[in-house]
Amino acid sequence: GNSLVNFLTSADDVSLVSYVLARMFSTLSYRIRASGLAGCAAGATMVVYMFGTDRKINTASSHFMAPPITQNVVLDDSAHDMRHRMEGLILRTQKELCDSLSDLDGGKFRVDRWTRPNDGGGGITCVLQDGKVFEKAGVNISVVKGTLPPAAVKEMRSRGHSALKEGESLPFFACGVSSVIHPRNPFVPTMHFNYRYFEVICDNQRIWWFGGGTDLTPYYLNEEDAHHFHKTLEKTCRPHNPTYYKKFKKVCDDYFLIKFRGERRGIGGIFFDDMDTPSAEACYQFVSSCAKSVAPSYLPIVKRHYRDPYTDRHRQWQLLRRGRYVEFNLVYDRGTKFGFNTPGARIESILMSLPLEARWEYMHEPPANSPEDKMLQVLKKPRDWA
C-alpha cells in the first residue's frame, strides 16, 4: 500500500515506475479474468496500456522507425536493464528527430533495418536524401554485440580502461544513436550528434561507460546562432554538473581538430567519452537530457535560415568546407575507425555521415577579411559562446 505509493511518486526513473505498474496490472488482469470478471479485466488491460512501459506500448505499435533490434519480449521483461533502457532511449530519439526533420523538409526517410550475422545485433539506418531543406540527413541507431579484437582492446586501454586485459579478445555490447545533417542552404550549419553506451566483459565483470556529444559546423558564422546553440547545451549540462559544459566544450574543440590543417571541423559543442561516474543512473540521465536537447539546439537555426538567398560563391565555399568534414571523419573520427575495425560492420551505415557532394581545391585561401575568412579564423582559434 503506502510503500508502493511512496515508491511510485518518488522514483526518478520513469521507465522503472512504468515497468512496475505494467507488471502489477498485468497480474491483476490475469486474476480478474480467472474469476470470470471480464469487464474488470478489460479495465485493467486499459490501465496497463495507459501506464505500461514506453517500450511495451511502443513495441506493440509504430512508435519507432522500425521494430527494435532486441526482441520485444526481452525489452518488456527487463526494462530496468541498462542495455535495454539505452535501446529504448535511442529508438525514441531516432523517431522523434526523423519526424521533426521530415515535417520541416517534406521528404521521407528511407528506413533500413539490418542485422549482423551470428546473433550479433543490428541497427536501423534512416536517410533522407535530396530533400528541399536537407541535402542529406541520416539518423542511425545500432545495437551490436560480439568480440573485440585485441587491437580494439589496446586502443581502449590507451584511453584509461586499464582493467581490460591486453592481448585478449573480449565480449562486448554497444548501442547508440548517431546523426549527421547536411543542409542544402550554405547559411544553415551541418549538425552532428551521437550518444552511446558500451560494455566489455572481462574476468566475468561488466565494465561499462557512456559517451557522446553534439556539435555544429557552420559554413558562415552567425554569432546569434552560435550563442543559441551553445547556450542550449550549457543549460542542458548545468543541472547535472555545473562543470560539465566548460569541460566538455574544451574536449569537443580538441577532439574535432583536423591536425594537418590546424583547423577545427566546426564551432564545437560538447563531447565526452568513457563516462562512468558518479553512477550508471546519473550517466544515463545526463545522456538522456543531451539527446532531448538536440532538436531545440538545432532546429530553430534551420528554420531561421533555410530560405536565405545564396549564390554560387556561397555554394562553392560550402563544398570546400564539406571536404574538410570528410577529411576529419575518415582520418580521425573514433567512431568511424571503430566501425571499420568491427567484424561484420555495415559500411553503408558507417559512411552515412559523408555529404552527397564535397570539393577540394589546390591551395585555396579565402580573401582576407571576407565572410569565409572570418569563419576560418574562428575554426583556427575557438571562441566561447555560452
C-alpha positions as CSV (number, residue, x, y, z in Angstrom):
1,G,0.0,0.0,0.0
2,N,1.7,3.1,1.3
3,S,5.3,1.9,0.5
4,L,4.3,1.2,-3.1
5,V,2.7,4.7,-3.4
6,N,5.8,6.3,-1.9
7,F,8.0,4.5,-4.5
8,L,5.8,5.4,-7.4
9,T,5.7,9.1,-6.5
10,S,9.4,9.5,-5.6
11,A,11.2,7.3,-8.1
12,D,13.4,9.3,-10.6
13,D,13.3,6.5,-13.2
14,V,10.0,6.8,-15.1
15,S,10.7,3.7,-17.1
16,L,11.2,1.6,-13.9
17,V,7.9,3.0,-12.4
18,S,6.1,2.2,-15.6
19,Y,7.6,-1.3,-15.6
20,V,6.3,-2.0,-12.0
21,L,2.9,-0.6,-12.9
22,A,2.7,-2.8,-16.0
23,R,3.6,-5.9,-14.1
24,M,1.2,-5.1,-11.3
25,F,-1.8,-4.5,-13.6
26,S,-0.8,-7.5,-15.8
27,T,-1.1,-9.8,-12.8
28,L,-4.3,-8.1,-11.7
29,S,-5.8,-8.6,-15.2
30,Y,-4.9,-12.3,-15.1
31,R,-6.5,-12.8,-11.7
32,I,-9.7,-11.0,-12.7
33,R,-10.1,-13.0,-15.8
34,A,-9.6,-16.2,-13.8
35,S,-12.5,-15.1,-11.6
36,G,-14.7,-14.5,-14.7
37,L,-15.0,-10.7,-14.3
38,A,-14.4,-9.9,-18.0
39,G,-15.4,-6.3,-17.7
40,C,-13.0,-5.5,-14.9
41,A,-10.2,-7.4,-16.8
42,A,-10.8,-5.1,-19.8
43,G,-10.4,-2.1,-17.4
44,A,-7.2,-3.5,-16.0
45,T,-5.8,-4.0,-19.5
46,M,-6.7,-0.4,-20.3
47,V,-4.7,0.7,-17.3
48,V,-1.7,-1.4,-18.5
49,Y,-1.9,0.3,-21.9
50,M,-2.0,3.8,-20.3
51,F,0.7,3.2,-17.7
52,G,2.9,0.4,-19.2
53,T,6.5,0.9,-20.1
54,D,7.3,3.1,-23.0
55,R,8.8,0.0,-24.6
56,K,5.8,-2.1,-24.1
57,I,3.4,0.4,-25.7
58,N,5.8,1.4,-28.4
59,T,7.0,-2.0,-29.4
60,A,3.4,-3.0,-29.9
61,S,2.7,-0.1,-32.2
62,S,4.5,2.1,-34.7
63,H,6.3,4.5,-32.3
64,F,9.7,3.6,-33.7
65,M,11.1,3.9,-37.2
66,A,11.3,0.1,-37.4
67,P,10.9,-2.8,-34.9
68,P,13.6,-2.8,-32.2
69,I,16.7,-4.9,-32.7
70,T,16.2,-6.7,-29.3
71,Q,13.1,-8.9,-29.2
72,N,10.1,-7.1,-27.8
73,V,9.5,-9.7,-25.1
74,V,13.1,-9.2,-23.8
75,L,12.7,-5.4,-23.7
76,D,9.4,-5.7,-21.9
77,D,10.6,-8.2,-19.3
78,S,13.8,-6.4,-18.4
79,A,13.1,-2.7,-18.8
80,H,15.4,-2.0,-15.9
81,D,18.5,-3.4,-17.6
82,M,20.8,-0.5,-18.8
83,R,21.3,-2.2,-22.2
84,H,17.5,-2.2,-22.8
85,R,16.9,1.3,-21.3
86,M,19.5,2.7,-23.7
87,E,18.0,0.9,-26.6
88,G,14.6,2.4,-25.8
89,L,16.2,5.9,-25.5
90,I,18.0,5.7,-28.9
91,L,14.9,4.3,-30.6
92,R,12.8,7.2,-29.3
93,T,15.4,9.7,-30.1
94,Q,15.7,8.5,-33.7
95,K,11.9,8.5,-34.2
96,E,11.4,12.0,-32.8
97,L,14.2,13.6,-34.8
98,C,13.2,11.9,-38.1
99,D,9.7,13.1,-37.6
100,S,10.8,16.6,-37.0
101,L,13.1,16.7,-40.0
102,S,10.5,15.1,-42.3
103,D,7.9,17.7,-41.2
104,L,10.3,20.5,-42.0
105,D,11.6,19.1,-45.3
106,G,8.5,17.4,-46.6
107,G,10.6,14.4,-47.7
108,K,10.6,10.9,-46.3
109,F,13.4,8.9,-44.8
110,R,14.5,5.6,-46.3
111,V,14.5,3.1,-43.5
112,D,16.8,0.1,-43.5
113,R,16.6,-2.4,-40.6
114,W,19.7,-4.6,-40.7
115,T,21.1,-7.4,-38.7
116,R,24.6,-8.8,-38.2
117,P,25.4,-12.5,-38.6
118,N,25.7,-14.9,-35.7
119,D,23.2,-13.1,-33.4
120,G,25.5,-10.0,-33.4
121,G,22.7,-7.5,-33.2
122,G,22.0,-4.9,-35.8
123,G,20.6,-1.5,-36.4
124,I,18.2,0.9,-38.1
125,T,19.5,3.3,-40.7
126,C,17.3,6.2,-41.7
127,V,18.5,8.5,-44.5
128,L,16.7,11.4,-46.2
129,Q,18.5,12.5,-49.5
130,D,17.9,15.3,-52.0
131,G,15.3,17.0,-49.9
132,K,14.1,20.6,-50.2
133,V,15.8,21.6,-46.9
134,F,18.3,18.8,-46.3
135,E,20.7,17.6,-49.0
136,K,21.4,14.5,-46.8
137,A,20.2,13.7,-43.3
138,G,21.0,10.5,-41.6
139,V,19.8,9.2,-38.2
140,N,21.2,5.8,-37.3
141,I,20.9,3.5,-34.3
142,S,22.9,0.4,-33.7
143,V,22.6,-2.3,-31.0
144,V,25.6,-4.7,-31.5
145,K,27.5,-7.4,-29.6
146,G,30.4,-9.6,-30.4
147,T,34.0,-10.0,-29.6
148,L,36.5,-7.1,-29.5
149,P,39.8,-7.9,-31.3
150,P,43.0,-7.3,-29.4
151,A,43.7,-4.1,-31.3
152,A,40.4,-2.5,-30.2
153,V,41.1,-3.6,-26.6
154,K,44.6,-2.0,-26.8
155,E,43.0,1.3,-28.0
156,M,40.5,1.3,-25.1
157,R,43.3,0.6,-22.6
158,S,45.1,3.7,-24.0
159,R,42.0,5.8,-23.0
160,G,42.2,4.6,-19.4
161,H,40.4,1.3,-19.3
162,S,43.3,-0.5,-17.7
163,A,41.1,-3.3,-16.3
164,L,40.8,-4.7,-19.8
165,K,43.3,-7.4,-20.5
166,E,45.7,-6.5,-23.3
167,G,46.3,-9.1,-26.0
168,E,42.9,-10.8,-25.5
169,S,39.7,-10.8,-27.4
170,L,36.8,-9.7,-25.1
171,P,33.0,-9.9,-25.4
172,F,31.4,-6.5,-25.9
173,F,28.0,-4.8,-26.2
174,A,27.4,-1.4,-27.7
175,C,24.4,0.7,-28.6
176,G,24.0,4.2,-29.7
177,V,22.3,6.8,-31.9
178,S,24.3,8.9,-34.4
179,S,23.1,11.6,-36.8
180,V,24.7,13.9,-39.3
181,I,22.5,16.5,-41.1
182,H,23.9,18.2,-44.2
183,P,21.5,21.1,-45.2
184,R,21.1,22.4,-48.7
185,N,21.4,26.1,-47.9
186,P,25.0,27.2,-47.1
187,F,23.7,29.5,-44.4
188,V,22.3,26.5,-42.4
189,P,25.0,24.7,-40.5
190,T,25.7,21.0,-40.6
191,M,24.9,19.3,-37.2
192,H,26.2,16.1,-35.8
193,F,25.4,14.2,-32.6
194,N,25.8,10.8,-31.1
195,Y,25.1,9.2,-27.7
196,R,26.2,5.7,-26.8
197,Y,26.6,3.0,-24.2
198,F,29.4,0.4,-24.1
199,E,30.0,-2.7,-22.1
200,V,33.0,-5.1,-22.1
201,I,33.1,-8.3,-20.1
202,C,36.5,-9.1,-18.6
203,D,37.1,-11.8,-15.9
204,N,33.3,-12.2,-15.6
205,Q,32.9,-8.5,-14.7
206,R,30.9,-5.9,-16.6
207,I,33.0,-2.8,-17.4
208,W,30.7,0.0,-18.8
209,W,30.8,3.6,-19.9
210,F,28.8,6.2,-21.8
211,G,29.9,8.7,-24.4
212,G,28.7,11.2,-26.9
213,G,28.2,14.8,-27.9
214,T,26.6,17.4,-30.1
215,D,28.5,19.8,-32.3
216,L,27.8,22.4,-35.0
217,T,29.6,23.0,-38.3
218,P,28.5,26.3,-39.9
219,Y,29.8,27.5,-43.3
220,Y,29.2,31.1,-42.5
221,L,29.5,32.5,-39.0
222,N,26.3,33.8,-37.4
223,E,27.0,34.7,-33.9
224,E,23.4,34.7,-32.8
225,D,23.1,31.0,-34.0
226,A,26.4,30.1,-32.2
227,H,25.2,31.6,-28.9
228,H,21.8,29.9,-29.2
229,F,23.4,26.5,-29.9
230,H,26.0,26.7,-27.1
231,K,23.7,28.2,-24.5
232,T,21.2,25.4,-25.1
233,L,23.9,22.9,-24.4
234,E,25.1,24.8,-21.3
235,K,21.6,24.9,-20.0
236,T,21.3,21.1,-20.5
237,C,24.5,20.3,-18.7
238,R,24.0,22.6,-15.8
239,P,21.5,20.6,-13.7
240,H,23.7,17.5,-13.9
241,N,27.0,19.1,-13.1
242,P,27.8,22.9,-13.4
243,T,31.4,22.0,-14.6
244,Y,30.2,19.7,-17.5
245,Y,29.7,22.3,-20.2
246,K,33.0,24.1,-19.9
247,K,34.9,20.8,-19.6
248,F,33.1,19.0,-22.4
249,K,33.3,22.1,-24.7
250,K,37.1,22.1,-24.4
251,V,37.2,18.3,-25.1
252,C,35.0,18.9,-28.2
253,D,37.2,21.7,-29.5
254,D,40.3,19.5,-29.1
255,Y,38.7,16.3,-30.5
256,F,37.4,17.9,-33.7
257,L,40.8,19.3,-34.7
258,I,42.0,18.5,-38.2
259,K,45.6,18.4,-37.1
260,F,47.2,18.6,-40.6
261,R,45.1,21.7,-41.4
262,G,45.3,23.4,-38.0
263,E,41.5,23.9,-38.1
264,R,38.5,22.6,-36.2
265,R,35.8,20.9,-38.1
266,G,33.3,23.5,-36.8
267,I,32.5,25.7,-33.8
268,G,32.2,22.7,-31.4
269,G,29.6,21.9,-28.8
270,I,30.1,19.2,-26.2
271,F,31.9,15.9,-26.4
272,F,32.7,13.3,-23.7
273,D,33.8,9.7,-23.7
274,D,34.5,6.9,-21.1
275,M,32.0,8.4,-18.7
276,D,31.5,6.0,-15.7
277,T,30.9,8.4,-12.8
278,P,29.2,9.2,-10.5
279,S,26.9,6.2,-11.2
280,A,25.3,4.4,-14.2
281,E,22.0,6.1,-13.4
282,A,23.4,9.6,-13.3
283,C,25.3,9.0,-16.6
284,Y,22.1,7.7,-18.2
285,Q,20.1,10.7,-17.0
286,F,22.7,13.0,-18.4
287,V,22.8,11.3,-21.8
288,S,19.0,11.3,-21.9
289,S,19.0,15.1,-21.3
290,C,21.6,15.6,-24.0
291,A,19.6,13.6,-26.5
292,K,16.5,15.6,-25.8
293,S,18.4,18.9,-26.3
294,V,19.4,18.1,-29.9
295,A,16.2,19.4,-31.6
296,P,15.9,22.7,-29.6
297,S,19.6,23.5,-30.1
298,Y,19.5,23.0,-33.9
299,L,16.0,23.2,-35.5
300,P,15.4,26.9,-34.7
301,I,18.6,27.7,-36.6
302,V,17.5,25.7,-39.6
303,K,14.1,27.4,-39.6
304,R,15.7,30.9,-39.5
305,H,17.9,30.3,-42.5
306,Y,16.8,27.6,-44.9
307,R,15.1,30.2,-47.1
308,D,18.0,32.6,-47.1
309,P,19.1,33.6,-50.6
310,Y,22.6,32.4,-51.6
311,T,24.9,32.5,-54.7
312,D,27.3,30.0,-56.4
313,R,30.2,31.5,-54.4
314,H,28.4,30.5,-51.1
315,R,27.8,27.0,-52.5
316,Q,31.4,26.5,-53.5
317,W,32.6,27.5,-50.1
318,Q,30.1,25.1,-48.5
319,L,31.5,22.3,-50.7
320,L,35.1,23.1,-49.7
321,R,34.2,23.0,-46.0
322,R,32.4,19.7,-46.6
323,G,35.7,18.4,-47.9
324,R,37.2,19.2,-44.5
325,Y,34.3,17.4,-42.9
326,V,35.2,14.3,-45.0
327,E,38.9,14.6,-44.0
328,F,38.1,14.6,-40.3
329,N,35.6,11.7,-40.5
330,L,37.9,9.4,-42.5
331,V,41.2,10.2,-40.8
332,Y,40.4,11.0,-37.2
333,D,36.9,10.1,-36.1
334,R,37.0,7.4,-33.4
335,G,33.6,6.0,-34.2
336,T,34.3,5.6,-37.9
337,K,37.6,3.8,-37.2
338,F,35.9,1.5,-34.6
339,G,33.2,0.7,-37.2
340,F,35.8,-0.2,-39.9
341,N,37.6,-2.5,-37.4
342,T,34.5,-4.3,-36.2
343,P,33.9,-7.6,-38.0
344,G,30.6,-7.7,-39.9
345,A,30.2,-3.9,-39.7
346,R,27.7,-2.3,-42.1
347,I,29.8,0.1,-44.2
348,E,26.9,2.0,-45.7
349,S,25.7,3.0,-42.3
350,I,29.2,3.9,-41.1
351,L,29.7,6.2,-44.1
352,M,26.2,7.7,-43.8
353,S,27.9,10.8,-42.2
354,L,29.5,11.8,-45.5
355,P,27.9,14.5,-47.6
356,L,26.5,13.9,-51.1
357,E,29.0,16.4,-52.6
358,A,32.3,17.8,-51.5
359,R,35.1,19.8,-53.1
360,W,38.9,20.1,-52.9
361,E,40.8,23.0,-54.5
362,Y,44.6,23.2,-54.6
363,M,46.0,25.9,-52.2
364,H,42.7,27.6,-51.7
365,E,42.7,30.7,-49.5
366,P,39.7,32.9,-48.9
367,P,40.2,36.7,-49.4
368,A,41.3,38.5,-46.3
369,N,38.5,39.8,-44.1
370,S,35.9,38.1,-46.2
371,P,33.0,36.2,-44.6
372,E,34.7,33.0,-45.5
373,D,38.0,34.2,-43.8
374,K,36.1,35.3,-40.7
375,M,34.7,31.7,-40.5
376,L,38.1,30.2,-41.0
377,Q,39.7,32.3,-38.2
378,V,37.1,31.0,-35.7
379,L,37.9,27.5,-36.8
380,K,41.6,28.1,-36.1
381,K,41.0,29.8,-32.7
382,P,37.9,28.6,-30.9
383,R,35.8,31.1,-29.0
384,D,33.5,30.9,-26.0
385,W,29.8,31.2,-27.0
386,A,27.8,30.5,-23.8
